[in-house]
Amino acid sequence: MIAGFSIIFALFISGVSLFHTTSVQKIDEGRGVSSTIYNIKERLESVIYYNDNFIWNLILLAICLLVAFFAVAKLKKIKLRYQVIFLFLWTFILGTTWVISSQSAPTEDSYFVTNFALEFSNGDFSILEEDRYFKNCSYQLGYVFFNEILIRIARIFKPVTTFIFLEVCNAFFLSVIYVFLLLLLEALFHNPRINMVATILLALSAAPLIFCSFVYGVYPGMMFALIALYCEIRYLKDNKIVFGILAIPSIVIAVMVKSNYLIWLIAMVLTCLVVMFRRKKYAFDIGFLVLAVGLSMVVQPSVKAMYENRSGVDLGDSIPYVSWIAMGLNESDLAPGWYDYHYNITNFEESDFNAEKAAESSKKEIADRMHYFVKNPQYANDFFYLKAVSQWNETTYESIWNNVVRNQYQEKGKLSDWVCNQGQPKVRRYMDVFAQFIFFAFLVSCVYTLRKKNFLWGTIPLIFVGGFLFLLLSEGKSQYVMPYFILMTGFSAFGIVSLYDKFAEKIEGKRILSAVFLKRTARKDVPSEKNQQNQMK
């Protein structure tokens, strides 16, 4: 079921990427666009749908695949620890270089979760009384608390005057994410070639590096979620309790920092539940599940209570999450299902800031929309198609856009200035071609997961399925896809190596192709690996 659904969703994303690309850009006055797909108005965050050249994209995909096959054939075995060291240093150096060049300063929501973490560290809680932001969105306090800890540590060495150091921390978090993604692949597959291909793909991925300058909890949350996932896999495979113990605080911190990582928690719970009946370690596994779920459910309310106690301010009810589902099922000036304050802020105000009344209103809105979708199937098809494409096929995932529209501490460096201005079309095109290749390779990985029927291999596709459904129903925004795209990039190495092995079997004995794509030219007097296996059988 997991592999089947992941194949369907991955096939959709991969297929659509050959026909359409989405872009999020700042549309200035006088540059409004009216297309047959969607009406693009003048605004800060405009979603634009482009029709691509299908034949040309198909040719580029074939070229990328042949280059990947050539690379797999010529790869030399390198120890995992050297791959880890290289990828960590590569990512941290490039990410830090980008952050310093960008000079991006937090604005809007990212300003609230950084600037007021600084205020809270100084004992100033006036914002909690004077403004409704944290009363409406108390779930943000988990990341505020995380930032407050980082600020207190940083202040030991130097006064905090900018938040560039938090962006450098993002580069560090991304480096750790890549390290644990490699370790996770090693734990799942024990195949050095898969790790090597994953290392190359992650090193070549540009969007995550540019995303480092956006401070909003995405990377620290993913880092702890990925550590938790790796520890759970090691716990279930090797039966080492220490990994189960380490997984619990990791997933709890991930959920505290960013509640979206509840999707990862659900995937971990489902994986453990299924494997538990084969392992028959019921006491340990049930204890693991109870602690992981229980602590994750109380961590954000606990942080809220802690700030209420420190400030003496009763924050009251927060906007219920069902309001974001209502938003995700309605039209928006940006794109179908994207942000519209009417469905959360306005609804909460009209409900007298009562969470129960706001939830009832949102549930009615959802019921009305579902009824409308049933009565108008063509409209429903177009709505969800445009919403999915606006997120998954916006292959920069707002990494460039975030560096264009936000405030700055000083002028951009040459690198950032080129990427955000004259070099932007080229960078966007590179990201698009790279993403098309990752989508296809991830699809192949899901197919081979189904064929091999190794349940633990399905953990990553399960997270992808959960993310796809979540983003289809909740508030739409392409930057929310970034954690899933990183996960897909690593997992796609499995598909590339598997497809290469199949390709190698087909071309063995063909002189020219063998010379290029095999480690050695096949000779008639030397039996192939496949023939050797047949002889043994």
Legacy VTK file of the C-alpha trace (Angstrom):
# vtk DataFile Version 3.0
C-alpha trace
ASCII
DATASET POLYDATA
POINTS 537 float
0.000 0.000 0.000
2.779 2.409 0.938
4.785 1.734 -2.210
1.640 1.753 -4.332
0.504 5.183 -3.175
4.037 6.579 -3.395
4.270 5.322 -6.992
0.986 7.030 -7.907
1.983 10.365 -6.348
5.577 10.217 -7.640
4.323 9.336 -11.137
2.054 12.370 -11.028
4.850 14.728 -9.938
7.376 13.286 -12.374
4.956 13.327 -15.300
3.706 16.844 -14.653
7.272 18.167 -14.271
7.889 17.345 -17.943
4.942 19.502 -19.029
4.762 22.311 -16.478
6.946 24.322 -14.141
5.737 26.703 -11.449
7.520 29.824 -10.302
7.059 32.061 -7.259
8.157 35.607 -8.020
7.671 39.173 -6.921
5.454 40.817 -9.564
5.937 44.585 -9.547
3.409 47.179 -10.626
2.691 47.010 -14.334
3.964 43.458 -14.700
0.735 41.561 -14.053
0.226 38.452 -16.175
-3.041 36.957 -17.421
-2.575 33.409 -18.703
-4.916 30.589 -19.733
-3.859 28.674 -16.632
-4.175 31.230 -13.864
-4.507 34.974 -13.397
-1.298 36.432 -11.991
-1.731 39.748 -10.230
0.725 42.344 -8.950
1.875 41.188 -5.529
4.857 40.220 -3.455
4.294 36.463 -3.754
2.897 35.559 -7.169
2.552 31.979 -8.385
3.117 31.600 -12.126
2.444 28.428 -14.135
4.602 27.815 -17.200
4.103 25.353 -20.044
7.365 23.506 -20.727
8.749 21.890 -23.873
7.948 18.228 -23.209
10.309 16.817 -25.857
13.233 18.934 -24.686
12.622 17.988 -21.047
12.503 14.321 -22.047
15.840 14.661 -23.852
17.418 16.367 -20.825
16.072 13.629 -18.545
17.614 10.965 -20.787
20.953 12.810 -20.783
20.904 13.096 -16.977
20.156 9.390 -16.719
23.046 8.432 -19.026
25.414 10.705 -17.096
24.250 9.039 -13.868
24.836 5.570 -15.364
28.323 6.594 -16.471
29.060 7.927 -12.976
27.833 4.719 -11.309
30.031 2.636 -13.633
33.153 4.673 -12.904
32.655 5.155 -9.161
35.462 3.930 -6.976
34.702 2.596 -3.535
35.180 5.270 -0.881
34.626 4.583 2.798
31.424 5.983 4.218
33.191 8.118 6.804
35.064 9.984 4.056
31.809 10.590 2.185
30.269 11.921 5.396
33.198 14.261 6.066
33.215 15.551 2.486
29.473 16.153 2.337
29.385 17.852 5.737
32.245 20.240 4.926
30.998 20.890 1.375
27.496 21.761 2.576
28.556 23.837 5.564
31.120 25.875 3.608
28.807 26.558 0.657
25.812 27.223 2.922
27.785 29.671 5.067
29.199 31.358 1.965
25.683 31.839 0.638
24.350 33.195 3.951
27.144 35.782 4.215
26.659 36.794 0.578
22.880 37.030 0.905
22.773 39.256 4.031
19.090 38.353 4.324
17.250 39.621 7.406
14.139 37.929 8.852
10.832 39.595 7.972
7.152 38.846 8.612
6.726 35.524 10.484
10.452 34.792 10.505
10.952 38.194 12.165
8.540 37.327 14.961
10.180 33.987 15.769
13.687 35.481 15.842
13.405 39.041 17.105
11.104 38.144 19.971
13.262 35.190 20.923
15.933 37.846 21.470
13.475 39.969 23.473
12.460 36.977 25.594
16.111 36.172 26.314
16.377 39.725 27.719
13.303 39.213 29.902
11.051 41.442 27.767
7.679 39.726 27.230
5.653 42.829 26.359
4.866 41.487 22.868
2.764 38.723 24.435
0.501 41.345 25.989
0.526 43.981 23.244
0.199 41.843 20.107
-2.002 38.871 19.205
0.574 37.077 17.052
1.640 34.507 19.667
-1.870 34.298 21.079
-3.180 33.338 17.648
-0.190 31.160 16.760
1.141 29.715 20.009
2.565 26.762 18.045
5.350 29.158 16.975
6.594 29.405 20.565
8.399 26.067 20.252
10.743 27.481 17.633
10.988 30.750 19.580
12.191 28.754 22.589
14.724 26.925 20.398
16.006 30.251 19.055
16.166 31.702 22.543
18.490 28.882 23.586
20.740 29.512 20.553
20.770 33.258 21.252
21.755 32.720 24.886
24.622 30.462 23.764
25.775 32.901 21.059
25.714 35.821 23.502
28.375 34.123 25.598
30.870 34.817 22.798
29.534 38.001 21.192
26.598 40.442 21.529
23.726 39.490 19.206
23.093 42.374 16.798
21.975 40.414 13.716
20.546 36.965 13.065
23.153 35.951 10.504
24.460 33.429 13.034
21.052 31.666 12.978
21.384 31.364 9.201
24.890 29.932 9.652
23.288 27.500 12.096
20.919 26.553 9.267
23.951 25.650 7.140
25.164 23.478 10.015
21.730 21.860 10.429
21.573 21.093 6.698
25.047 19.518 6.881
23.916 17.270 9.735
20.734 16.422 7.789
22.852 15.193 4.888
25.085 13.179 7.206
22.180 11.355 8.831
20.507 10.845 5.464
23.641 8.984 4.326
23.693 7.003 7.565
20.010 6.157 7.105
20.622 4.909 3.553
23.511 2.797 4.815
21.314 1.309 7.539
18.575 0.497 5.023
20.531 -0.774 2.017
24.144 -1.559 3.011
25.135 -0.659 -0.559
28.225 1.576 -1.000
27.159 2.622 -4.497
23.852 3.993 -3.205
25.695 6.094 -0.637
28.124 7.363 -3.271
25.333 8.379 -5.656
23.403 10.007 -2.799
26.508 11.970 -1.817
26.881 13.317 -5.355
23.188 14.182 -5.712
23.016 15.988 -2.378
26.225 17.898 -3.159
24.749 19.040 -6.498
21.399 20.161 -5.056
21.315 23.972 -5.100
17.900 24.851 -3.651
18.588 23.543 -0.108
21.807 25.592 0.093
20.072 28.827 -0.955
17.277 28.003 1.509
19.757 28.320 4.419
19.136 32.072 4.659
15.465 31.496 5.557
15.090 31.213 9.342
11.787 29.524 10.107
12.517 26.210 11.825
12.496 24.015 8.700
16.099 22.800 8.973
16.496 22.349 12.751
13.151 20.531 12.812
14.182 18.259 9.953
17.569 17.580 11.508
16.017 16.233 14.700
13.294 14.384 12.770
15.889 12.656 10.583
18.029 11.750 13.596
14.896 10.251 15.171
14.089 8.284 12.019
17.633 6.924 11.760
17.648 5.922 15.431
14.290 4.176 15.075
15.481 2.172 12.058
18.602 1.102 13.961
16.443 0.235 16.978
14.069 -1.910 14.905
16.792 -3.596 12.824
19.528 -4.125 15.394
17.339 -4.318 18.509
19.606 -1.826 20.296
17.529 -0.074 22.940
19.916 2.884 23.090
18.773 3.931 19.606
15.132 3.748 20.654
15.935 5.952 23.657
17.731 8.512 21.445
14.862 8.571 18.931
12.337 9.773 21.504
13.830 13.177 22.487
14.844 13.759 18.863
11.318 13.493 17.470
9.939 15.469 20.432
12.320 18.375 19.704
11.449 18.176 15.991
7.730 18.522 16.764
8.420 21.326 19.241
10.376 23.307 16.646
7.960 22.662 13.757
4.626 20.916 14.213
4.679 19.760 10.554
7.071 17.011 11.672
4.119 15.268 13.278
3.892 13.643 9.820
7.294 12.053 10.445
6.130 10.943 13.898
3.068 9.261 12.362
5.292 7.466 9.837
7.579 6.288 12.627
4.607 5.042 14.655
3.129 3.112 11.713
6.506 1.576 10.896
7.047 0.449 14.476
3.515 -0.948 14.783
3.927 -3.161 11.731
7.448 -4.362 12.563
6.477 -4.969 16.193
4.402 -8.038 15.299
7.369 -9.594 13.517
9.892 -8.676 16.225
7.582 -9.728 19.073
9.291 -7.198 21.383
5.946 -5.867 22.548
6.950 -4.335 25.875
9.855 -2.314 24.485
8.051 -1.270 21.311
4.847 -0.207 23.069
6.892 1.735 25.621
8.775 3.422 22.774
5.523 4.393 21.023
3.815 5.656 24.171
6.743 7.881 25.131
7.340 9.199 21.602
3.681 10.035 20.981
2.874 11.204 24.500
5.813 13.581 24.844
5.335 14.927 21.305
1.707 15.754 22.075
2.504 17.721 25.228
5.715 19.490 24.211
4.152 22.534 22.521
1.484 23.090 25.213
4.295 22.814 27.781
6.351 25.493 26.025
3.273 27.720 25.887
2.655 27.204 29.609
6.311 27.964 30.331
6.101 31.338 28.546
2.810 32.133 30.261
4.470 31.461 33.603
7.558 33.560 32.775
5.559 36.483 31.402
2.483 36.390 33.621
0.340 36.648 30.457
-2.539 34.273 29.766
-2.259 33.549 26.051
-5.711 31.965 25.892
-6.929 29.968 22.898
-4.996 29.666 19.660
-6.333 29.326 16.137
-7.407 25.676 15.714
-5.509 23.738 13.072
-8.722 22.848 11.260
-8.801 26.471 10.080
-5.697 25.800 7.984
-7.498 22.847 6.390
-10.383 25.169 5.519
-7.841 27.552 3.998
-6.206 24.746 2.029
-9.510 23.783 0.415
-10.433 27.282 -0.738
-9.339 29.657 -3.455
-6.705 32.291 -2.778
-5.358 35.315 -4.616
-1.995 33.516 -4.750
-2.922 30.014 -5.945
-5.551 27.404 -5.012
-5.289 26.570 -1.322
-2.516 29.095 -0.577
-2.596 31.582 2.293
-5.696 33.690 2.883
-6.062 35.321 6.303
-9.861 35.186 6.058
-9.936 31.487 6.990
-7.728 31.690 10.077
-7.242 35.259 11.406
-10.609 36.749 10.407
-12.512 33.614 11.348
-10.828 33.592 14.775
-11.668 37.263 15.353
-15.297 36.741 14.340
-15.433 33.779 16.745
-14.404 36.087 19.627
-11.038 34.307 19.836
-12.800 31.148 20.970
-11.079 28.055 19.554
-14.192 25.853 19.709
-16.368 28.367 17.851
-13.625 28.953 15.277
-13.235 25.200 14.775
-16.966 24.742 14.242
-16.997 27.525 11.669
-14.007 25.985 9.863
-15.584 22.521 9.891
-18.714 23.943 8.285
-16.565 25.655 5.664
-14.818 22.348 4.936
-18.142 20.505 4.641
-19.460 23.133 2.215
-16.324 22.901 0.096
-16.421 19.097 -0.009
-20.048 19.250 -1.083
-19.104 21.725 -3.822
-16.246 19.478 -4.988
-18.635 16.511 -5.259
-21.139 18.562 -7.248
-18.415 20.015 -9.518
-15.869 17.241 -10.237
-14.148 19.125 -13.063
-13.583 22.124 -10.814
-12.314 19.827 -8.017
-9.895 18.185 -10.449
-8.546 21.557 -11.610
-8.319 22.902 -8.061
-6.252 20.042 -6.642
-4.168 19.749 -9.810
-3.179 23.420 -9.705
-2.581 23.268 -5.960
-0.294 20.222 -6.159
1.629 21.599 -9.147
2.037 25.007 -7.476
3.913 23.344 -4.615
5.827 20.300 -5.868
6.766 21.670 -9.285
7.938 25.037 -7.974
11.412 23.587 -8.042
13.209 26.428 -6.223
10.843 25.916 -3.259
10.895 29.675 -2.719
14.604 29.580 -1.893
15.401 32.361 -4.382
12.185 34.274 -3.698
12.976 34.433 0.033
16.316 36.080 -0.779
14.677 38.593 -3.126
11.803 39.923 -1.015
13.189 39.982 2.522
14.984 42.838 4.263
18.781 42.937 4.245
21.476 43.865 6.730
23.610 45.314 3.948
24.084 45.001 0.185
24.230 41.512 -1.267
27.560 39.981 -2.205
28.409 39.160 -5.800
27.243 35.541 -5.573
23.825 36.322 -4.114
23.350 39.358 -6.365
23.986 37.234 -9.472
21.672 34.404 -8.355
18.840 36.795 -7.423
19.144 39.007 -10.513
20.857 38.415 -13.845
21.710 34.773 -13.158
18.277 33.878 -11.803
16.869 32.338 -15.050
19.887 30.020 -15.349
19.771 28.986 -11.691
16.028 28.332 -11.884
16.514 26.224 -15.007
19.254 24.193 -13.338
17.020 23.572 -10.314
14.155 22.550 -12.592
16.191 20.023 -14.594
17.716 18.654 -11.376
14.265 18.276 -9.783
12.859 16.531 -12.866
15.649 13.981 -12.620
15.109 13.507 -8.861
11.351 13.026 -9.369
11.948 10.309 -11.968
14.659 8.569 -9.929
12.469 8.690 -6.812
9.629 7.107 -8.811
11.968 4.277 -9.822
13.007 3.881 -6.166
9.368 3.474 -5.157
8.838 0.874 -7.901
11.816 -1.165 -6.699
10.602 -0.815 -3.108
7.370 -2.485 -4.217
9.236 -5.200 -6.103
11.663 -6.029 -3.288
8.959 -5.894 -0.583
11.330 -4.746 2.163
9.038 -2.950 4.588
11.685 -0.746 6.201
12.642 0.554 2.748
9.110 1.907 2.570
9.618 4.273 5.508
10.819 7.144 3.295
8.026 6.639 0.714
5.579 6.600 3.647
6.785 10.033 4.799
6.495 11.260 1.209
2.897 9.991 0.957
2.019 11.681 4.253
3.592 14.940 3.094
1.824 14.825 -0.261
-1.609 14.325 1.324
-0.914 16.911 4.020
0.071 19.575 1.478
-2.892 18.669 -0.703
-5.342 19.405 2.121
-3.678 22.030 4.321
-2.377 25.512 3.521
-0.388 25.441 0.299
3.125 26.846 0.015
6.012 25.475 -2.016
8.612 26.089 0.699
6.869 23.419 2.783
8.036 20.818 0.229
11.739 21.373 0.928
12.170 18.645 3.624
10.464 16.083 1.386
12.552 17.099 -1.622
15.764 16.580 0.382
14.524 13.165 1.511
13.568 12.268 -2.071
17.006 13.337 -3.321
18.770 10.892 -1.007
16.332 8.025 -1.607
16.475 8.479 -5.390
20.037 7.073 -5.317
18.462 3.647 -4.701
16.442 3.964 -7.914
19.444 5.123 -9.960
21.639 2.200 -8.848
18.807 -0.318 -9.322
18.033 0.997 -12.797
21.724 0.990 -13.690
22.032 -2.679 -12.723
19.125 -3.504 -15.013
20.659 -1.415 -17.778
24.036 -3.103 -17.295
22.458 -6.523 -17.788
20.909 -5.427 -21.059
24.077 -3.967 -22.580
26.511 -6.649 -21.452
28.265 -8.045 -24.495
27.628 -4.933 -26.613
31.134 -3.662 -27.144
30.709 0.125 -27.357
28.055 0.478 -24.663
29.929 -1.904 -22.380
33.119 0.111 -22.725
31.321 3.306 -21.702
28.830 2.142 -19.084
30.409 -0.947 -17.533
33.450 -1.213 -15.316
35.045 -3.499 -17.874
34.226 -4.654 -21.382
32.403 -7.949 -21.264
34.313 -10.881 -22.800
32.780 -14.130 -23.971
35.286 -16.200 -22.005
34.430 -14.373 -18.776
30.914 -15.203 -17.544
28.811 -12.287 -16.376
27.610 -12.002 -12.802
24.141 -12.980 -13.947
25.454 -16.078 -15.759
27.477 -17.046 -12.676
24.337 -16.848 -10.563
22.444 -18.993 -13.065
25.237 -21.598 -13.020
25.160 -21.693 -9.223
21.401 -22.212 -9.301
LINES 1 538
537 0 1 2 3 4 5 6 7 8 9 10 11 12 13 14 15 16 17 18 19 20 21 22 23 24 25 26 27 28 29 30 31 32 33 34 35 36 37 38 39 40 41 42 43 44 45 46 47 48 49 50 51 52 53 54 55 56 57 58 59 60 61 62 63 64 65 66 67 68 69 70 71 72 73 74 75 76 77 78 79 80 81 82 83 84 85 86 87 88 89 90 91 92 93 94 95 96 97 98 99 100 101 102 103 104 105 106 107 108 109 110 111 112 113 114 115 116 117 118 119 120 121 122 123 124 125 126 127 128 129 130 131 132 133 134 135 136 137 138 139 140 141 142 143 144 145 146 147 148 149 150 151 152 153 154 155 156 157 158 159 160 161 162 163 164 165 166 167 168 169 170 171 172 173 174 175 176 177 178 179 180 181 182 183 184 185 186 187 188 189 190 191 192 193 194 195 196 197 198 199 200 201 202 203 204 205 206 207 208 209 210 211 212 213 214 215 216 217 218 219 220 221 222 223 224 225 226 227 228 229 230 231 232 233 234 235 236 237 238 239 240 241 242 243 244 245 246 247 248 249 250 251 252 253 254 255 256 257 258 259 260 261 262 263 264 265 266 267 268 269 270 271 272 273 274 275 276 277 278 279 280 281 282 283 284 285 286 287 288 289 290 291 292 293 294 295 296 297 298 299 300 301 302 303 304 305 306 307 308 309 310 311 312 313 314 315 316 317 318 319 320 321 322 323 324 325 326 327 328 329 330 331 332 333 334 335 336 337 338 339 340 341 342 343 344 345 346 347 348 349 350 351 352 353 354 355 356 357 358 359 360 361 362 363 364 365 366 367 368 369 370 371 372 373 374 375 376 377 378 379 380 381 382 383 384 385 386 387 388 389 390 391 392 393 394 395 396 397 398 399 400 401 402 403 404 405 406 407 408 409 410 411 412 413 414 415 416 417 418 419 420 421 422 423 424 425 426 427 428 429 430 431 432 433 434 435 436 437 438 439 440 441 442 443 444 445 446 447 448 449 450 451 452 453 454 455 456 457 458 459 460 461 462 463 464 465 466 467 468 469 470 471 472 473 474 475 476 477 478 479 480 481 482 483 484 485 486 487 488 489 490 491 492 493 494 495 496 497 498 499 500 501 502 503 504 505 506 507 508 509 510 511 512 513 514 515 516 517 518 519 520 521 522 523 524 525 526 527 528 529 530 531 532 533 534 535 536
